[in-house]
Amino acid sequence: MTFLSITARLSIERVFIAFGHFYASALINEGVDAAAVSGALGHSVISTTTSIYCHVFQQAQAKAGDAIASVLDFSSKKKKGA
């Protein structure tokens, strides 16, 4: 199936909802804060965004935690590789 044949079977509303979810997930994964994502999606309150995309925010937080842990890793293993 092609993209056009798939979208022909779906309502245009579903296509835009799917694009909105992709857009929001991409923004969150790039570190954009919840307020900015909420505004970009046109949500009137941030809690709408955070409740819908809670799992994406959690994944982004874990990614951020891994990044800082890597930066602060002063173990002897890391020093040997430097």
C-alpha positions as CSV (number, residue, x, y, z in Angstrom):
1,M,0.0,0.0,0.0
2,T,1.1,3.5,-0.7
3,F,0.8,6.5,1.5
4,L,-2.0,7.9,-0.7
5,S,-4.0,4.7,-0.7
6,I,-3.7,4.5,3.1
7,T,-4.8,8.2,3.6
8,A,-7.6,7.7,1.1
9,R,-9.0,5.0,3.5
10,L,-8.6,7.2,6.5
11,S,-10.5,10.4,7.3
12,I,-8.5,13.5,6.9
13,E,-9.1,14.1,10.6
14,R,-7.2,10.9,11.5
15,V,-4.3,11.9,9.3
16,F,-4.0,15.2,11.1
17,I,-4.3,13.6,14.5
18,A,-1.5,11.1,13.6
19,F,0.7,14.0,12.3
20,G,0.0,15.9,15.6
21,H,1.1,13.0,17.6
22,F,4.3,12.7,15.5
23,Y,4.9,16.4,15.8
24,A,4.4,16.5,19.6
25,S,6.6,13.4,20.1
26,A,9.4,14.9,18.0
27,L,9.3,18.2,19.9
28,I,9.4,16.4,23.3
29,N,12.2,14.1,22.2
30,E,14.2,17.2,21.2
31,G,13.9,18.6,24.6
32,V,11.2,21.2,24.0
33,D,9.4,22.0,27.3
34,A,5.8,21.0,28.0
35,A,4.5,24.6,27.8
36,A,5.9,25.2,24.4
37,V,4.6,21.8,23.1
38,S,1.2,22.6,24.6
39,G,1.1,25.9,22.8
40,A,2.3,24.5,19.5
41,L,-0.5,21.9,19.7
42,G,-3.1,24.5,20.6
43,H,-4.0,23.0,24.0
44,S,-5.5,25.5,26.3
45,V,-3.9,23.9,29.4
46,I,-0.6,22.1,29.8
47,S,-2.2,19.3,31.7
48,T,-3.9,18.2,28.4
49,T,-0.5,17.8,26.8
50,T,1.2,16.2,29.7
51,S,-1.5,13.6,30.2
52,I,-1.7,12.6,26.5
53,Y,2.1,12.5,26.0
54,C,3.1,11.4,29.5
55,H,4.9,8.3,28.2
56,V,7.0,10.5,25.7
57,F,7.9,12.9,28.5
58,Q,9.0,10.0,30.6
59,Q,11.2,8.6,27.8
60,A,12.7,12.0,27.2
61,Q,13.5,12.4,31.0
62,A,15.2,9.0,31.0
63,K,17.3,10.0,27.9
64,A,18.3,13.2,29.7
65,G,19.2,11.3,32.8
66,D,21.4,8.9,30.8
67,A,23.1,11.9,29.1
68,I,24.0,13.5,32.4
69,A,25.1,10.2,33.9
70,S,27.4,9.8,31.0
71,V,28.9,13.3,31.4
72,L,29.4,12.7,35.2
73,D,30.9,9.2,34.8
74,F,34.3,9.6,36.4
75,S,34.9,5.9,36.7
76,S,38.4,4.4,36.1
77,K,37.0,2.6,33.1
78,K,36.2,5.9,31.4
79,K,39.6,7.4,32.3
80,K,41.5,4.5,30.7
81,G,39.7,5.1,27.4
82,A,40.5,8.8,27.4
